[in-house]
Amino acid sequence: MDRDAAMKEFKKYEQMRQEMYEFLERYIPRDEKGVLQFDKAQKIDAKEIFDRWFKLDYQARKIRGIAINCLGLKGE
């Protein structure tokens, strides 16, 4: 994989990660210090959160493979 293709995958991961945080923060409020207040969180649809997490995890595993290959390491 060339550098540009690898960077595209890294950027895709970062975007997906940011979107996951934004999604969660719609349901979990923060206090005046910016600390998440889980006791005041709204219910989140389990299927939606799993689907989002699964896509993020898949992209992270893809990135892991790219990093291992670029560094010439052997995966564990």
C-alpha positions in Angstrom: 0.0 0.0 0.0 1.4 3.4 -0.9 1.6 6.3 1.5 -1.4 8.2 0.1 -3.7 5.2 0.4 -2.4 4.6 4.0 -3.0 8.2 4.9 -6.5 8.0 3.5 -7.3 5.1 5.8 -5.8 6.8 8.8 -7.9 9.9 8.1 -11.0 7.8 7.7 -10.3 6.2 11.1 -9.9 9.7 12.8 -13.1 10.9 11.2 -15.0 7.8 12.4 -13.6 8.2 15.9 -14.6 11.8 16.1 -18.1 10.9 14.8 -18.4 8.3 17.6 -17.5 10.8 20.3 -20.0 13.3 18.8 -22.7 10.6 18.8 -22.1 9.6 22.4 -22.0 13.2 23.5 -25.5 13.8 22.1 -26.7 11.3 24.8 -24.3 11.9 27.7 -24.3 15.4 29.1 -21.2 17.1 30.6 -21.1 19.1 33.8 -19.7 22.7 34.0 -16.1 21.2 34.2 -16.6 19.1 31.1 -16.9 15.8 32.9 -19.3 13.3 31.4 -22.3 12.6 33.6 -23.2 9.0 33.0 -25.9 9.1 35.6 -27.8 11.6 33.5 -27.3 9.9 30.2 -30.2 9.3 27.9 -30.9 5.7 26.6 -29.0 4.8 23.5 -30.3 2.2 21.0 -28.0 -0.8 21.5 -28.1 -1.8 17.8 -27.1 1.7 16.7 -24.2 1.9 19.2 -23.0 -1.6 18.3 -23.1 -0.9 14.5 -21.1 2.3 15.0 -18.6 0.6 17.3 -18.2 -2.4 14.9 -17.4 -0.1 12.0 -14.9 1.9 14.1 -13.3 -1.3 15.3 -13.1 -2.7 11.8 -11.3 0.5 10.6 -8.9 0.3 13.6 -8.0 -3.3 12.7 -7.4 -2.2 9.1 -5.1 0.5 10.4 -3.3 -2.0 12.6 -2.6 -4.1 9.6 -1.3 -1.2 7.6 1.0 -0.1 10.4 2.4 -3.6 10.9 3.1 -3.9 7.2 4.6 -0.4 6.9 6.9 -1.1 9.9 7.8 -4.6 8.6 6.6 -6.3 11.8 4.9 -9.6 12.2 1.3 -9.5 13.6 0.7 -11.3 16.9 
